[in-house]
Amino acid sequence: MPHAYYCAKCKNEETDPREAERLADILGLPLWLPKDKAGSFGFPDGALACQRAIDEADCVICRPPIGRDCAWELGYAAGTGKKIYVIGSLPEDDWMTKIDIHYVDPAALAPRSRRPRTGGGPVGVPALAAQDRIGDGGASRRRPPPSDRACTRVAAIDCGTNSIRLIVADLPSAERGPAARMVEVVERFDIIRLGQDVGRTGRLAREAVDRARAVLDDYAALITAFDVERVRMCATWVSRGAVDGEEFLTLVRDTLGLTSEVLSGRQEAHLAFAGVTRALTGGVKAPYLMADIGGGSTQFALGSADAEHAVSADLGCVRIAEHHLLTDPPTSQEVAAAERAIEAELDEALDALPGWQDATLIGVSEAVTTVAAIAWAGSASSPGHHPRYLTYHEVDRVVTDLLGTTAAQRSRIPGMHPGMVDVIVASALVVRATMKHTGKETMVVSRHGLLHGIAWSLGDRPPHTASPAAAVIDGGKVRP
């Protein structure tokens, strides 16, 4: 199971892990403490246990002073490409100061940053932001970034029907050219099912809104802790489709301190296309047909350097599951009805995209990546950051294996996120139908998409100088 590995001098007795636990919590990860899990620090058993834990970790969290007793852990983590977060700052003479690490202000992890919600105000954000403000006659601004920074630190939030995501990333300066890549500082993924029952009731479920509030509270902490300069949050189908969607946007303003934009389906498709294509490596031929299979809708975009045609279809794994796959496991009649609904939406969408037949199909979203993970389970190599090709035969096998399984059986599939258990059958049906309908034997699987497109869009926006709690951001402009 993914976790955050804790690395600190004398971590058994002297170091207080509470700040590391708080950081791991807002990263959405459990904290792995060697004193609790390795059993012994003697060689080789204790060292091998720690090595395995680093291999399986999503990141490594350090608390100075680090010292040479942890040098091999940090060196090994850096060599295997793990993100390394340091709470505080390393002294000039401390170990591993040359590693590309991310610093977190300890003040942003103080217990008061998650105080109880009172009077309908923001949850904990003012206490976080106040620690990083400059007094200037009432204006509330973040400390300016170092003048020699060759990048812009941004935060993008994608709020969808099934999940909500955050990425904090460093965008390269314009001088580095269009081929320069963003550097991902931290990415957070939470399935909150904001669209729960929206297709049936037309309204947001109260428990779904509460889940969103708790996650946004954590995102505010991350935005502050990582000294973000520009922020953009975009909501998609669920905010367009719910009659009380405006109430959710008010919640965002109260909790996070910024205005969330509600994207149209076409805007969503264009941003997702930009996020996908800017991450492509060599070997993927243009033009591209992107299919971003979401929880409430699916966005298709066609083009090369830019999306020349885009369309949004009322086709999403949550909606298909809630409308058609009602029993556990679904009956053959329910599956047939779901497939007919999917086919009808695909027909209409592809009619709006002239020339898609010659394009390379690229699949995006957790629906696609989860199907791919099931198909590739046990594969000798990992998809990593490079495109991998998912074949129709592999997808068809996944669908065949999933049909007839219960939710309890699906929950035991290695790597299955609990929030995907009840929609993975619908996800697999949509992925298979998309490949079958387009006649594509292969689909390029990308972990990039709308979230990364939102982040890239911030490169063209005015600097975000106010703290998340002290300003509302409309169209990239800060309004105190």
C-alpha positions as CSV (number, residue, x, y, z in Angstrom):
1,M,0.0,0.0,0.0
2,P,1.4,3.5,-0.9
3,H,2.7,5.4,2.1
4,A,5.1,8.2,3.2
5,Y,8.4,6.9,4.6
6,Y,9.6,8.8,7.7
7,C,13.3,9.6,7.8
8,A,14.8,11.5,10.8
9,K,17.8,11.4,13.1
10,C,17.1,9.2,16.2
11,K,13.6,8.6,14.9
12,N,13.1,5.8,17.5
13,E,13.4,8.0,20.6
14,E,14.0,11.7,20.1
15,T,12.1,12.9,17.1
16,D,8.5,13.9,17.4
17,P,6.7,12.5,14.3
18,R,3.5,14.6,14.7
19,E,4.4,17.1,12.0
20,A,5.4,14.3,9.6
21,E,2.1,12.6,10.4
22,R,0.2,15.8,9.6
23,L,2.0,16.2,6.3
24,A,1.4,12.6,5.4
25,D,-2.3,13.1,6.3
26,I,-2.7,16.1,3.9
27,L,-0.9,14.1,1.3
28,G,-3.5,11.4,1.8
29,L,-0.9,8.8,2.9
30,P,-0.2,6.7,6.0
31,L,3.1,7.4,7.6
32,W,5.6,4.4,7.7
33,L,7.8,4.7,10.8
34,P,10.8,2.2,10.9
35,K,10.6,1.9,14.6
36,D,7.1,0.4,14.3
37,K,7.5,-1.7,11.2
38,A,11.2,-2.7,10.7
39,G,11.6,-4.2,14.1
40,S,15.3,-3.8,14.2
41,F,17.8,-1.3,12.8
42,G,20.5,-4.0,12.7
43,F,21.9,-5.1,9.4
44,P,20.8,-6.7,7.3
45,D,17.2,-7.3,8.4
46,G,16.3,-3.8,9.5
47,A,18.0,-2.1,6.5
48,L,16.3,-4.5,4.1
49,A,12.9,-3.8,5.6
50,C,13.5,0.0,5.2
51,Q,14.7,-0.5,1.7
52,R,11.5,-2.4,0.8
53,A,9.5,0.3,2.5
54,I,11.2,3.1,0.4
55,D,10.6,1.1,-2.8
56,E,6.9,0.9,-2.0
57,A,6.6,4.5,-0.7
58,D,5.0,7.4,-2.6
59,C,7.4,9.8,-1.0
60,V,9.9,10.3,1.8
61,I,9.4,12.9,4.6
62,C,12.4,14.2,6.5
63,R,12.7,16.1,9.7
64,P,16.0,17.9,10.4
65,P,18.5,17.3,11.8
66,I,18.9,14.3,9.6
67,G,22.4,13.2,10.3
68,R,24.5,10.6,8.6
69,D,22.6,7.7,10.2
70,C,19.9,8.4,7.7
71,A,22.2,9.2,4.8
72,W,21.7,5.8,3.0
73,E,17.9,6.1,3.2
74,L,17.9,9.6,1.6
75,G,20.5,8.6,-0.9
76,Y,18.5,5.5,-1.9
77,A,15.2,7.4,-2.0
78,A,16.8,10.1,-4.3
79,G,18.4,7.4,-6.5
80,T,15.0,5.7,-7.0
81,G,13.3,9.0,-7.9
82,K,11.1,9.4,-4.8
83,K,9.8,12.8,-3.9
84,I,11.5,14.1,-0.8
85,Y,9.9,16.6,1.6
86,V,11.9,18.3,4.3
87,I,9.9,19.9,7.2
88,G,11.9,23.0,7.9
89,S,15.2,23.8,6.3
90,L,18.5,21.8,6.2
91,P,21.6,23.5,7.7
92,E,24.3,24.2,5.1
93,D,26.5,21.4,6.6
94,D,23.7,18.8,6.8
95,W,23.7,15.7,4.7
96,M,22.1,15.5,1.2
97,T,21.7,19.3,0.7
98,K,22.2,18.9,-3.0
99,I,19.1,16.7,-3.6
100,D,16.2,18.3,-5.4
101,I,13.8,18.4,-2.4
102,H,10.7,20.3,-1.4
103,Y,10.6,22.3,1.8
104,V,7.5,22.6,4.0
105,D,7.1,25.3,6.6
106,P,6.5,23.7,10.0
107,A,4.2,26.5,10.9
108,A,1.8,25.3,8.2
109,L,1.6,21.9,10.0
110,A,0.8,23.2,13.4
111,P,-2.3,21.6,15.1
112,R,-4.2,24.9,15.0
113,S,-4.3,24.8,11.2
114,R,-7.2,22.3,11.5
115,R,-9.3,23.9,14.1
116,P,-13.1,23.2,14.3
117,R,-15.3,25.0,11.9
118,T,-17.3,27.8,13.6
119,G,-19.7,30.3,12.4
120,G,-19.6,29.0,8.8
121,G,-16.2,30.5,8.2
122,P,-13.2,28.9,6.4
123,V,-11.9,25.7,8.0
124,G,-8.4,26.5,9.4
125,V,-7.2,28.5,6.4
126,P,-6.8,31.9,8.0
127,A,-4.5,30.4,10.7
128,L,-2.4,28.8,8.0
129,A,-2.2,31.8,5.7
130,A,-1.5,34.3,8.5
131,Q,1.8,32.7,9.2
132,D,3.0,33.7,5.7
133,R,1.8,37.2,5.4
134,I,3.5,40.6,5.2
135,G,1.9,43.5,7.1
136,D,1.4,46.3,4.6
137,G,-1.4,48.5,5.8
138,G,-4.1,45.8,5.7
139,A,-3.2,44.2,2.4
140,S,-2.6,40.5,2.9
141,R,0.1,39.1,0.5
142,R,2.3,36.1,0.5
143,R,6.1,36.5,0.8
144,P,7.4,37.0,-2.8
145,P,9.2,34.0,-4.3
146,P,13.0,34.2,-4.6
147,S,13.9,36.6,-7.4
148,D,16.2,34.0,-9.0
149,R,13.4,31.3,-9.3
150,A,13.3,30.1,-12.9
151,C,9.8,28.8,-12.5
152,T,6.4,29.6,-11.2
153,R,4.8,27.5,-8.5
154,V,1.1,26.8,-9.2
155,A,-1.7,24.8,-7.8
156,A,-4.5,23.3,-9.9
157,I,-7.7,21.6,-8.6
158,D,-9.9,19.5,-10.7
159,C,-13.3,18.8,-9.1
160,G,-15.2,16.1,-11.0
161,T,-18.1,13.9,-10.5
162,N,-16.2,11.0,-8.9
163,S,-13.0,12.4,-7.8
164,I,-11.2,15.6,-6.8
165,R,-7.5,16.2,-7.5
166,L,-4.8,18.7,-6.6
167,I,-1.4,19.2,-8.2
168,V,1.2,21.6,-7.0
169,A,3.8,22.1,-9.8
170,D,6.6,24.3,-10.9
171,L,6.0,25.7,-14.4
172,P,9.2,26.4,-16.4
173,S,9.9,30.0,-17.5
174,A,9.1,31.0,-21.0
175,E,12.8,31.3,-21.8
176,R,13.1,27.5,-21.6
177,G,10.9,27.1,-24.6
178,P,7.7,25.1,-25.4
179,A,9.3,21.7,-24.9
180,A,10.2,22.3,-21.2
181,R,8.3,20.1,-18.7
182,M,6.5,21.1,-15.5
183,V,8.0,19.7,-12.3
184,E,5.4,18.1,-10.1
185,V,5.9,18.9,-6.5
186,V,2.9,17.0,-5.1
187,E,-0.2,15.4,-6.4
188,R,-3.3,14.5,-4.4
189,F,-6.1,12.3,-5.6
190,D,-9.3,11.7,-3.6
191,I,-12.5,9.9,-4.6
192,I,-15.3,11.8,-2.9
193,R,-18.2,10.9,-5.2
194,L,-19.5,14.5,-5.3
195,G,-21.9,13.4,-8.0
196,Q,-23.5,10.8,-5.7
197,D,-27.2,10.4,-6.8
198,V,-27.1,13.7,-8.8
199,G,-28.4,11.9,-11.9
200,R,-31.4,10.7,-9.9
201,T,-32.2,13.6,-7.6
202,G,-30.7,16.5,-9.4
203,R,-29.1,17.7,-6.1
204,L,-25.8,17.2,-4.3
205,A,-25.9,14.7,-1.4
206,R,-25.1,16.3,2.0
207,E,-22.6,13.6,2.8
208,A,-20.8,14.1,-0.5
209,V,-20.5,17.9,0.2
210,D,-19.1,17.1,3.7
211,R,-16.5,14.8,2.1
212,A,-15.6,17.6,-0.3
213,R,-15.2,20.1,2.5
214,A,-12.8,17.9,4.4
215,V,-10.6,17.4,1.3
216,L,-10.6,21.0,0.4
217,D,-9.4,21.9,3.9
218,D,-6.4,19.7,3.3
219,Y,-5.8,21.2,-0.1
220,A,-5.7,24.7,1.5
221,A,-3.0,23.5,3.9
222,L,-0.9,22.1,1.0
223,I,-1.3,25.3,-1.1
224,T,0.0,27.3,1.9
225,A,2.7,24.9,2.9
226,F,4.2,24.8,-0.5
227,D,4.2,28.6,-1.1
228,V,2.0,28.5,-4.2
229,E,1.9,31.7,-6.3
230,R,-1.1,31.0,-8.6
231,V,-4.2,28.9,-8.0
232,R,-7.0,27.8,-10.2
233,M,-9.9,25.4,-9.4
234,C,-12.2,24.1,-12.0
235,A,-15.4,22.1,-11.5
236,T,-17.0,20.0,-14.2
237,W,-20.2,18.1,-15.0
238,V,-21.4,17.7,-11.4
239,S,-21.5,21.5,-10.8
240,R,-23.2,22.0,-14.2
241,G,-25.8,19.3,-13.6
242,A,-26.8,19.9,-10.0
243,V,-29.5,22.4,-9.3
244,D,-27.7,23.4,-6.1
245,G,-24.3,23.6,-7.8
246,E,-24.0,27.2,-6.8
247,E,-24.2,26.2,-3.1
248,F,-21.1,24.0,-3.6
249,L,-19.3,26.9,-5.2
250,T,-20.1,29.0,-2.1
251,L,-18.7,26.2,0.0
252,V,-15.5,26.4,-2.0
253,R,-15.2,30.2,-1.4
254,D,-15.8,29.7,2.3
255,T,-13.4,26.8,2.7
256,L,-10.6,27.5,0.2
257,G,-11.0,31.2,-0.3
258,L,-11.2,31.3,-4.1
259,T,-13.8,31.1,-6.7
260,S,-14.1,27.9,-8.6
261,E,-14.8,28.1,-12.3
262,V,-17.5,25.9,-13.8
263,L,-16.2,24.6,-17.1
264,S,-18.4,23.9,-20.1
265,G,-17.9,20.5,-21.6
266,R,-15.9,22.0,-24.5
267,Q,-13.7,24.0,-22.2
268,E,-13.0,20.9,-20.2
269,A,-12.1,19.0,-23.4
270,H,-9.7,21.7,-24.6
271,L,-7.9,21.9,-21.2
272,A,-7.6,18.1,-20.9
273,F,-6.2,17.9,-24.5
274,A,-3.5,20.5,-23.6
275,G,-2.6,18.6,-20.4
276,V,-2.3,15.3,-22.3
277,T,-0.4,16.5,-25.4
278,R,2.2,18.6,-23.5
279,A,3.3,15.4,-21.7
280,L,3.6,13.1,-24.7
281,T,7.0,11.7,-25.5
282,G,8.3,10.6,-28.8
283,G,6.7,7.8,-30.8
284,V,3.0,8.9,-30.5
285,K,1.8,10.0,-33.9
286,A,-0.4,13.0,-34.4
287,P,-3.3,13.7,-34.9
288,Y,-4.7,12.6,-31.5
289,L,-8.1,11.6,-30.4
290,M,-8.4,12.1,-26.7
291,A,-11.1,10.4,-24.7
292,D,-11.3,11.7,-21.1
293,I,-13.7,9.3,-19.5
294,G,-15.1,10.9,-16.4
295,G,-17.7,10.1,-13.8
296,G,-20.5,12.3,-15.2
297,S,-19.4,13.0,-18.8
298,T,-16.7,12.1,-21.3
299,Q,-14.8,14.7,-23.3
300,F,-13.5,14.0,-26.7
301,A,-11.0,16.2,-28.4
302,L,-9.3,15.9,-31.8
303,G,-6.2,17.7,-33.0
304,S,-2.4,17.9,-33.2
305,A,-0.7,20.9,-31.5
306,D,-4.1,22.1,-30.3
307,A,-7.6,20.7,-30.1
308,E,-9.3,21.5,-33.4
309,H,-12.6,19.9,-32.5
310,A,-14.0,19.1,-29.1
311,V,-17.3,17.6,-27.8
312,S,-18.7,16.6,-24.4
313,A,-20.9,13.5,-24.2
314,D,-23.3,12.6,-21.4
315,L,-21.4,9.5,-20.7
316,G,-19.7,8.8,-17.4
317,C,-18.9,5.7,-15.3
318,V,-20.9,7.0,-12.3
319,R,-23.9,7.8,-14.4
320,I,-23.8,4.4,-16.2
321,A,-23.4,2.5,-12.9
322,E,-26.2,4.4,-11.2
323,H,-28.6,4.3,-14.1
324,H,-28.1,0.7,-15.4
325,L,-25.9,-1.5,-13.2
326,L,-28.2,-1.8,-10.2
327,T,-27.6,-5.3,-8.9
328,D,-24.5,-6.9,-7.5
329,P,-23.2,-8.4,-9.7
330,P,-25.1,-6.7,-12.6
331,T,-27.4,-9.0,-14.7
332,S,-26.8,-9.6,-18.4
333,Q,-29.9,-7.4,-19.1
334,E,-28.4,-4.5,-17.2
335,V,-25.1,-4.9,-19.0
336,A,-26.8,-4.9,-22.3
337,A,-28.8,-1.8,-21.5
338,A,-25.6,-0.1,-20.4
339,E,-23.8,-1.0,-23.6
340,R,-26.7,0.4,-25.7
341,A,-26.6,3.7,-23.8
342,I,-22.8,3.9,-24.2
343,E,-23.1,3.2,-28.0
344,A,-25.7,5.8,-28.5
345,E,-23.6,8.5,-26.9
346,L,-20.5,7.5,-28.8
347,D,-22.3,7.7,-32.1
348,E,-23.4,11.2,-31.4
349,A,-19.9,12.3,-30.1
350,L,-17.9,10.9,-33.0
351,D,-20.2,12.5,-35.6
352,A,-19.0,15.9,-34.3
353,L,-15.3,15.0,-34.8
354,P,-14.4,15.0,-38.5
355,G,-11.3,12.9,-39.3
356,W,-11.1,11.0,-36.1
357,Q,-10.5,7.7,-38.0
358,D,-6.8,8.7,-38.7
359,A,-6.0,9.8,-35.2
360,T,-4.1,8.0,-32.4
361,L,-6.5,7.2,-29.5
362,I,-5.4,8.4,-26.1
363,G,-7.3,7.5,-22.9
364,V,-7.4,9.7,-19.9
365,S,-8.8,9.6,-16.3
366,E,-8.9,7.1,-13.4
367,A,-11.4,5.0,-15.3
368,V,-8.8,4.3,-18.0
369,T,-5.8,4.0,-15.7
370,T,-7.6,1.6,-13.4
371,V,-8.6,-0.6,-16.3
372,A,-5.0,-0.5,-17.5
373,A,-3.6,-1.3,-14.1
374,I,-5.9,-4.4,-13.9
375,A,-4.8,-5.4,-17.4
376,W,-1.1,-4.9,-16.7
377,A,-1.1,-6.5,-13.3
378,G,2.0,-8.7,-13.1
379,S,3.6,-7.1,-16.1
380,A,7.4,-7.1,-15.9
381,S,7.6,-3.3,-16.6
382,S,5.8,-0.3,-15.1
383,P,4.0,2.3,-17.2
384,G,5.9,5.0,-15.3
385,H,5.8,8.4,-17.1
386,H,6.0,7.0,-20.6
387,P,3.0,6.2,-22.7
388,R,1.9,2.5,-22.6
389,Y,-0.4,0.9,-25.2
390,L,-3.4,-0.8,-23.9
391,T,-4.8,-3.4,-26.4
392,Y,-8.4,-4.1,-27.2
393,H,-7.7,-7.8,-26.3
394,E,-6.5,-6.7,-22.8
395,V,-9.6,-4.5,-22.2
396,D,-11.9,-7.2,-23.4
397,R,-10.3,-9.7,-21.0
398,V,-10.7,-7.2,-18.1
399,V,-14.4,-6.8,-18.9
400,T,-14.9,-10.5,-19.1
401,D,-13.2,-11.0,-15.8
402,L,-15.1,-8.3,-14.1
403,L,-18.6,-9.3,-15.2
404,G,-20.1,-11.6,-12.7
405,T,-17.9,-10.5,-9.8
406,T,-19.4,-8.9,-6.7
407,A,-18.3,-5.7,-5.1
408,A,-16.5,-7.7,-2.4
409,Q,-14.6,-9.7,-5.0
410,R,-13.6,-6.6,-7.0
411,S,-12.4,-4.9,-3.8
412,R,-9.7,-7.6,-3.5
413,I,-8.2,-6.8,-6.9
414,P,-4.6,-5.6,-6.2
415,G,-4.4,-1.8,-6.4
416,M,-8.2,-1.3,-6.6
417,H,-9.1,2.1,-5.0
418,P,-12.2,1.6,-2.7
419,G,-13.9,4.4,-4.5
420,M,-13.7,2.6,-7.9
421,V,-15.2,-0.7,-6.8
422,D,-18.8,0.1,-7.7
423,V,-17.9,1.9,-11.0
424,I,-15.1,-0.2,-12.4
425,V,-17.4,-2.4,-14.4
426,A,-19.0,0.7,-16.0
427,S,-15.5,2.1,-16.6
428,A,-14.3,-1.0,-18.3
429,L,-17.5,-1.1,-20.5
430,V,-17.0,2.5,-21.6
431,V,-13.3,1.9,-22.4
432,R,-14.0,-1.2,-24.4
433,A,-16.9,0.4,-26.3
434,T,-14.7,3.4,-27.1
435,M,-12.0,1.2,-28.6
436,K,-14.6,-0.9,-30.4
437,H,-16.6,2.0,-31.8
438,T,-13.5,3.8,-33.1
439,G,-12.0,0.5,-34.5
440,K,-8.7,1.1,-32.6
441,E,-6.7,-2.0,-31.6
442,T,-4.6,0.1,-29.1
443,M,-5.1,3.0,-26.8
444,V,-2.3,5.2,-25.4
445,V,-2.9,5.5,-21.6
446,S,-1.9,8.8,-20.1
447,R,-2.0,9.8,-16.5
448,H,-2.1,13.5,-17.6
449,G,-5.2,15.3,-18.4
450,L,-7.5,18.1,-17.2
451,L,-5.6,18.6,-14.0
452,H,-2.3,19.2,-15.8
453,G,-4.1,21.4,-18.4
454,I,-5.4,23.6,-15.6
455,A,-1.9,23.9,-14.2
456,W,-0.4,24.8,-17.6
457,S,-3.1,27.5,-18.1
458,L,-1.7,29.3,-15.0
459,G,1.5,30.1,-16.9
460,D,-0.5,32.8,-18.8
461,R,-2.1,34.3,-15.7
462,P,-1.1,37.2,-13.5
463,P,0.9,36.3,-10.4
464,H,-1.2,35.1,-7.4
465,T,0.2,37.4,-4.7
466,A,-2.5,37.0,-2.1
467,S,-2.9,34.1,0.3
468,P,-5.7,31.6,-0.5
469,A,-7.7,32.7,2.5
470,A,-7.4,36.4,1.9
471,A,-8.3,36.7,-1.8
472,V,-10.8,35.6,-4.3
473,I,-9.3,34.6,-7.7
474,D,-11.6,35.3,-10.7
475,G,-10.2,34.6,-14.1
476,G,-6.6,34.6,-12.7
477,K,-6.9,38.1,-11.2
478,V,-6.6,38.6,-7.5
479,R,-9.4,40.5,-5.7
480,P,-8.6,41.2,-2.0
